[in-house]
Structure formats: C-alpha cells, structure tokens
Amino acid sequence: MNTVKFNPRELCSRKLWQLVSTETAEQVSERELREAIAELANRRHYLEQLQQLGAIGKKRPGA
C-alpha cells in the first residue's frame, strides 16, 4: 500500500512542470496531475505552456 501523500506545495515549479509535461499515467494519478496543474497555475509559473497543453483555459482580458 502506498502511504506517501502527494503534496504539490512541497515541490519546486520545475519538478511540477516535469510531472505535468512528461510523466505517464502509471507514475502520476489523475488527482495528482490536477493538483500539480493547480499549484503551477497558483504560482503563475509555466502558464503559457499549461495553456498550450490545454491543461488550463486561456487568460481572459483583465483577469
């Protein structure tokens, strides 16, 4: 049983980006992937790349 809790806040933005952009489904669960994307978006890192992947929506004017 895997008892390691995934906490995206403990990872640097570069590691989160690696998880989002290269890891396979066997290595990262859907929930972990969503949490990593949310944390990157919160930090406002890799926003353009996340948008290109379709992981987040396009920025709205004035947002």
Residue pairs with C-beta under 8 A, 6 or more apart in sequence:
6 29
6 31
6 32
6 35
8 16
8 32
8 35
8 36
8 38
8 39
9 39
11 19
11 36
11 39
13 40
13 43
13 45
13 46
16 36
16 39
16 40
16 45
16 46
17 40
17 45
17 46
17 49
19 28
19 32
19 33
19 36
20 33
20 36
20 37
20 40
20 46
20 50
20 53
20 55
21 49
21 53
23 33
28 36
37 50
37 55
37 56
40 46
40 47
40 50
41 47
41 50
41 56
47 56
47 59
50 56
51 57
51 58
51 59
